[in-house]
Structure formats: structure tokens, C-alpha cells
């Protein structure tokens, strides 16, 4: 299972060229196997980015959520167990990152991200650099 970070889902659905070739191949296979997921917290983060006008390419978070889910992503809910795991992580304070990482850990997923802090984080969580 591949769990994408918020920016990766945005890259995919806006055809941003930042996604690397290796990650593109990995995602294509995971989409064929219906094993590409996104945390529900990513939609909160998407909404916050739009509200702060930091994401001009997207005007409606609801419409973009529908686009993401319609393109084959499976949404994973934030459960109490994930929330507790997120709170206990030895990770920087960004709440969205904490929930996304906790979701990946809870579901034994590989995290697809280009976030340098998450890629450098010392943990056994499998990660793929989305830029590669």
C-alpha cells in the first residue's frame, strides 16, 4: 500500500512535473492494484492551503477532493488509534504530517513524500522520495 503525502496528491491531480520517474512507476502499479491511499487529514490540509491562498491552482477543496478520490485514491479515516499514535511520535510539530505519518504506520504503508524532514526522520517507516 502507498500512502501519499498531501503535496503528492496535488502533484498527481494537477499534472505537476515534480513527481519523479521511479515514484511515477511505483504509483502506476499501486493504482492498478487499487492500493493508493490518502489520509483524510490531507483534505483538511488542502482546505487550509486554499483558505490561506497558498494554493492558487485549486479553488474548491471539495471539488478537488472529489477529483482525488475519483482518480483512484482510497481515503483512510483518522481514527482514535491514529490520533493517539500521532500524538506520541518523535516528529516535528506539524499536525498534518503527524497524522499522515501515523496513518502510514498504522496501515503498514509506504509513505510517498518529498518532504525532506519526513524523509530524514529516523524511523523504520518505509518511505519513497516522491521527487525521484
ZILINGI-V555490 format. One record per residue. N is the residue number from 1. RES is the residue in one small letter. SS is DSSP state (hx for helix, st for strand, lp for the rest). PHI is phi as a letter, one per 40 degrees, with the letter a starting at -180 (* if undefined). Layout:
((N	RES	SS	PHI) (N	RES	SS	PHI))
This chain:
((1	x	lp	*) (2	x	st	b) (3	x	st	b) (4	x	st	c) (5	x	lp	c) (6	x	hx	d) (7	x	hx	c) (8	x	hx	c) (9	x	hx	c) (10	x	hx	c) (11	x	hx	d) (12	x	hx	c) (13	x	hx	c) (14	x	lp	b) (15	x	lp	f) (16	x	lp	c) (17	x	lp	c) (18	x	lp	c) (19	x	lp	c) (20	x	lp	c) (21	x	hx	c) (22	x	hx	c) (23	x	hx	c) (24	x	hx	c) (25	x	hx	c) (26	x	hx	d) (27	x	hx	c) (28	x	hx	d) (29	x	hx	c) (30	x	hx	c) (31	x	hx	c) (32	x	hx	c) (33	x	lp	c) (34	x	lp	f) (35	x	lp	b) (36	x	st	b) (37	x	st	b) (38	x	st	a) (39	x	st	c) (40	x	lp	d) (41	x	hx	c) (42	x	hx	c) (43	x	hx	c) (44	x	hx	c) (45	x	hx	c) (46	x	hx	d) (47	x	hx	c) (48	x	hx	c) (49	x	hx	c) (50	x	hx	c) (51	x	hx	c) (52	x	lp	c) (53	x	lp	f) (54	x	lp	c) (55	x	lp	a) (56	x	lp	c) (57	x	lp	c) (58	x	lp	b) (59	x	lp	b) (60	x	lp	b) (61	x	hx	d) (62	x	hx	c) (63	x	hx	c) (64	x	hx	c) (65	x	hx	d) (66	x	hx	c) (67	x	hx	c) (68	x	hx	c) (69	x	hx	c) (70	x	hx	c) (71	x	lp	c) (72	x	lp	h) (73	x	lp	c) (74	x	st	b) (75	x	st	c) (76	x	st	b) (77	x	lp	c) (78	x	lp	c) (79	x	lp	c) (80	x	hx	c) (81	x	hx	c) (82	x	hx	c) (83	x	hx	c) (84	x	hx	c) (85	x	hx	c) (86	x	hx	d) (87	x	hx	c) (88	x	lp	c) (89	x	lp	c) (90	x	lp	c) (91	x	lp	a) (92	x	lp	d) (93	x	lp	c) (94	x	lp	d) (95	x	hx	c) (96	x	hx	c) (97	x	hx	d) (98	x	hx	c) (99	x	hx	c) (100	x	hx	c) (101	x	hx	c) (102	x	hx	c) (103	x	hx	c) (104	x	hx	c) (105	x	hx	c) (106	x	hx	c) (107	x	lp	b) (108	x	lp	f) (109	x	lp	b) (110	x	st	c) (111	x	st	c) (112	x	st	b) (113	x	st	a) (114	x	lp	b) (115	x	lp	c) (116	x	hx	c) (117	x	hx	c) (118	x	hx	c) (119	x	hx	c) (120	x	hx	c) (121	x	lp	d) (122	x	lp	c) (123	x	lp	a) (124	x	lp	c) (125	x	lp	d) (126	x	lp	c) (127	x	st	b) (128	x	st	b) (129	x	st	c) (130	x	lp	c) (131	x	lp	c) (132	x	lp	b))
